[in-house]
Amino acid sequence: MTTITPTRKRHPGVAIIATLIFLVVAFVIAVADGVAGVVYTQGQTLKSLDGFEYALPALGSAIPFALWQLVPMAVGVFASFWLILPIRRQNRVGGVVVRGLVAVLVGLLIAAVVTTVRLLALDLPVQPSQTDPTDNRYYVLVIGSLANAMWQLFSSSVGLVIAAALAMWGWLVTRPTYGPLRHGSEETAPTAVIAG
């Protein structure tokens, strides 16, 4: 029996666009949230509008913090959308949502590695010396900081990544002539699979 199945292709162009849109939106939200939180907290503490004096320093600290978390997350999302579990036209909505969740987990894994290296190398205020025995509280602080950072990253990005996955899928479904599918290339011709 001969069945005809369409050729499956990965779409790196659409994956990079969906990932960049996720990165820009998540970055703007993270920076605005960080700045607004500092301004609100300082305004409430000072009981005046003097909290706005802290907006520029808060912006200066929120931008690198957001980049340290969001760029590795975006790399993982792109790798998942393109290589690990690519989103294709043939997928159903449930499959696209599952692929979006897998992309979140891959992004979190990469972000966790980068955050762990950063915590161990740069950000922790207490670093054990080479001569003293290592204090176990140091590792509890590293694990607690990592868990908090990953939870915040997950909760702030899961909806955005799923929306990016659905947007990517919607683009592929509504535009079947994307990329090499145009002009009668090999992609448009179905391949015959002989089941025996």
Buried (B, 14 or more C-beta within 10 A) or exposed (E): EEEEEBEEBEBBEBBBBBBEBBBEBBBEBBBEBBBEEBBEEBBEEEEEEEBEEBBEEBBEEBBEBBBBBBBBBBBBBBBBBBEEBBBBBEBEEEBBBBBBBBBBBBBBBBBBEBBBEBBBEEEBEEEEEEEEEEEEEBEEBBEEBBEEBBEEBBEBBBEBBBBBBBBBBEBBEEEEEBBEBEEEEEBBEEEEEEEE
